[in-house]
């Protein structure tokens, strides 16, 4: 058996034998997918024999037979469904491994990966994919085709341009607010400025780090999510001139506007921790906050058999304040089920803050899981330095009425939540408040000094949880208020600070924290359907199955599902 490791979640090979299942068990494989039809060759082991051998090793064997030259979109959909629901890691096989690799590659393209990337991955694994684009052109083109509300956009060439609405940032906030504007007035002349090639569903990074999602499930090309009526300016912003209603691009070109929406997100400030950039993604140092390392988190979790795992949380503000805990909970749940927690693996949570969670109603449920996983809770611990090769981390520790001291800790795995700040071009602009964030009214999201400037998402200085759930509510409010302002209408809708943090306390259960300004509880569902202060399976179903669909097919396309503010 020649095992080809594609990533931390998948390996493929040619035909396996019953004896090979012991080897796969030693490789920690949880699920095997057979892509070879029964009785394809006389020397082929019977499926029943393989199933019995797999069962003895605690491995689940699933059957999805395909014929290589006849692989269809239905086959790819079936593979995606099986793979997404399977315990990881997964091993797939056929006669040579080619069919399994083909199904995986087509699934990746469906989920937004580029053709070049999947062909490179196949070549790296030793497969000849030269005829792949031609052989499966119909499927590839179907996955790349736009729908009736979106089209693949090409970047706009910019000289001197003037737009009715100019949006800075094409993340969740930028795409959503553009779609909400066009839903209300399809004649608007809108441009979005963003240099990125890919658009990520960032709430999915936690599930990538927990082995539930693949990275491909969180990524689509930027051109595929850009609303069809919007002009895409593929550049970065250099500076703002709000008194004169224009901004400068990094190319030096000027773009003017009537209304400006600022939503570039925030910056992960890796360099604020000494030594972190040099060791991130190796030496046991990882972070779910970056798509470059979220898969490494899951790889480390599966490989760690003993030692100390430390999870950090920096001072606020950060996006999704529950994410540092989510990484810990999903890792701990895996180790607990492997029989390693407490005896072989010790857990520490080093939090620069003074409390476990900022809204007290959710703390009891979270503390229950911290106790279950035997986590040593360290408050006032702020990570300031990492030496990955030495497996050491240093924390500035603040205690009441004492000067901060430096505390050294040794780790076998270190999950870092980096300090976060506003982008430099925001922080150093006339739009910023003293802390560097865009200064807006926290209810109307209109700038306090420039009436034709608006902000939403992570870069705004509003005191809400910085989450995609907040953006889902903010986008219709900004769209409606901006249009009212353009029309001379003084009516304004108010944002109540709504945000949501689905805390993944174990695989299969979530504490769904929904709250607004001042920590006021703002549950979407009545308690008899879903009690947010308790861990529930219903909330997990929402996180894994419903919320991604709401994101990709709802808020990015102006379908304001379960959102009432901002509608006329």
Secondary structure, DSSP 8 states (H G I E B T S, - for coil): ---EE-SSSEEEES---TTHHHHHHHTT--EEEE-S-TTSSTT---HHHHHHHHHHTT-EEEE----GGG--HHHHHHHHHHHHHS-SSEEEE-SSSHHHHHHHHHHHHHTT--HHHHHHHHHHTT---TTHHHHTHHHHHHHH---SSB----B---SSEEEEEEEE--SHHHHHHHHHHHHH-TT--EEEE---SEEE-GGGHHHHHTTSS-GGGGEEEHHHHSBTTSEEE-S-EEEEETTTTEEEETTS-EEEEEEEEE---EEE-GGGSBTHHHHTTBTTEE-TTSTTTHHHHHHHHHH--SEEEEEEE-SS--BSTTHHHHHHHHHHHHHHHTT-BTTTEEEEEEESSSSS-SSGGGHHHHHHHHHHTTEEEEETEEEEEEETTTTEEEEEE--TTS--EEEEEE-SEEE----EEE-HHHHTSTTB-TTSSB-B-TTT-BBSS-TTEEE-GGGB--SS-BSHHHHHHHHHHHHHHHHHHHTT----------EEEEEEEETTEEEEEEE-GGG-B--SS-TTT--TTSEEHHHHHIIIIIHHHIIIIIGGGT--TT--TT--
